[in-house]
């Protein structure tokens, strides 16, 4: 006797096994030191995860009447897939987290193999079963599967759909892998909506969403409002770098970061301010990625140890909004709080 449903499940389990092995290859790449992943690799990883999720239901139904241990092991497939949102995120996991994931992957691998073996045995036994008995068994089994699907399938599918939406519209843009919103910038009627929507996300759940141009930054953070009692002198001009005025600070601050090479700057502007007999300068450096600006910002507490005198350090303040780094130079450290109060966070 030939059972198309059994054949289909067996084929699905075999496909799942291959995908599970491919998933393991990605995990192996994540364990390599200093491994970088391209957008195409991230897309391939997402495709493998999606295919695993599609085949999971058929695999779970192939378990027959599983015990608690089998159910837990089978469900760990979805758990592992959901925990691995991006290759970059997996690469940053601790050795202990990767070890736990490796154990869960291996247990699931053994269960998939065992299930394939069970289905192959059922195929062999089926040859000796009469058509009437087989049809009755198939009907009972389908009723059992339908009952289980009502309980399990909807929640699982909803969770995976929600995960895919979050990954596509939040996680991938935050990681700089893919920005689905850029299509709105191509059309004049939706450009304002695009920039406004980006600013809303930046001020709520995505603080590191990059500015694409200097004008976009200035539109939401006017330079004229950086401190009470201060006025801007002239119009800030585009620069190749921050120049000699900032060099005592930037030489130490930029060391070992993306800012060490001016080629990584998308835009550089210097603004001069005066007020109450004091003078201040702010250097604005826009990077392509917020992570580059962050790598510089995190060094602000180390510049004195790099040879910058305390007298200069006390007159400097470093801050950041997304991919725009701001370096403030004042002539008195009593003036810095005025700028901190007004400078956008």
Rosetta blueprint (number, residue, H / E / L):
1 X L
2 X L
3 X L
4 X H
5 X H
6 X H
7 X H
8 X H
9 X H
10 X H
11 X H
12 X H
13 X H
14 X H
15 X H
16 X H
17 X H
18 X H
19 X H
20 X H
21 X H
22 X H
23 X H
24 X H
25 X H
26 X H
27 X H
28 X H
29 X H
30 X H
31 X L
32 X L
33 X L
34 X L
35 X L
36 X L
37 X L
38 X L
39 X H
40 X H
41 X H
42 X H
43 X H
44 X H
45 X H
46 X H
47 X H
48 X H
49 X H
50 X H
51 X H
52 X H
53 X H
54 X H
55 X H
56 X H
57 X H
58 X H
59 X H
60 X H
61 X H
62 X L
63 X L
64 X L
65 X L
66 X L
67 X L
68 X H
69 X H
70 X H
71 X H
72 X H
73 X H
74 X H
75 X H
76 X H
77 X H
78 X H
79 X H
80 X H
81 X H
82 X H
83 X H
84 X L
85 X L
86 X L
87 X H
88 X H
89 X H
90 X H
91 X H
92 X L
93 X L
94 X L
95 X H
96 X H
97 X H
98 X H
99 X H
100 X H
101 X H
102 X H
103 X H
104 X H
105 X H
106 X H
107 X H
108 X H
109 X H
110 X H
111 X H
112 X H
113 X H
114 X H
115 X H
116 X H
117 X H
118 X H
119 X H
120 X H
121 X H
122 X H
123 X H
124 X H
125 X H
126 X H
127 X L
128 X L
129 X L
130 X L
131 X H
132 X H
133 X H
134 X H
135 X H
136 X H
137 X H
138 X H
139 X H
140 X H
141 X H
142 X H
143 X H
144 X H
145 X H
146 X H
147 X H
148 X H
149 X H
150 X H
151 X H
152 X H
153 X H
154 X H
155 X H
156 X H
157 X H
158 X H
159 X H
160 X H
161 X H
162 X H
163 X H
164 X H
165 X H
166 X H
167 X H
168 X H
169 X H
170 X H
171 X H
172 X H
173 X H
174 X H
175 X H
176 X L
177 X L
178 X L
179 X L
180 X H
181 X H
182 X H
183 X H
184 X H
185 X H
186 X H
187 X L
188 X H
189 X H
190 X H
191 X H
192 X H
193 X H
194 X H
195 X H
196 X H
197 X H
198 X H
199 X H
200 X H
201 X H
202 X H
203 X H
204 X L
205 X L
206 X L
207 X L
208 X L
209 X L
210 X L
211 X L
212 X L
213 X L
214 X H
215 X H
216 X H
217 X H
218 X H
219 X H
220 X H
221 X L
222 X L
223 X H
224 X H
225 X H
226 X L
227 X L
228 X L
229 X L
230 X L
231 X E
232 X E
233 X E
234 X E
235 X E
236 X E
237 X E
238 X E
239 X L
240 X L
241 X L
242 X L
243 X H
244 X H
245 X H
246 X H
247 X H
248 X H
249 X H
250 X H
251 X H
252 X H
253 X H
254 X L
255 X L
256 X L
257 X L
258 X H
259 X H
260 X H
261 X L
262 X H
263 X H
264 X H
265 X E
266 X E
267 X E
268 X E
269 X E
270 X E
271 X E
272 X E
273 X E
274 X E
275 X E
276 X L
277 X L
278 X E
279 X E
280 X E
281 X E
282 X E
283 X E
284 X E
285 X E
286 X E
287 X E
288 X L
289 X L
290 X H
291 X H
292 X H
293 X H
294 X H
295 X H
296 X H
297 X H
298 X L
299 X L
300 X L
301 X L
302 X L
303 X L
304 X H
305 X H
306 X H
307 X L
308 X L
309 X L
310 X H
311 X H
312 X H
313 X H
314 X L
315 X L
316 X E
317 X E
318 X E
319 X E
320 X E
321 X E
322 X L
323 X L
324 X E
325 X E
326 X E
327 X E
328 X E
329 X E
330 X E
331 X L
332 X L
333 X L
334 X L
335 X L
336 X H
337 X H
338 X H
339 X H
340 X H
341 X H
342 X H
343 X L
344 X L
345 X L
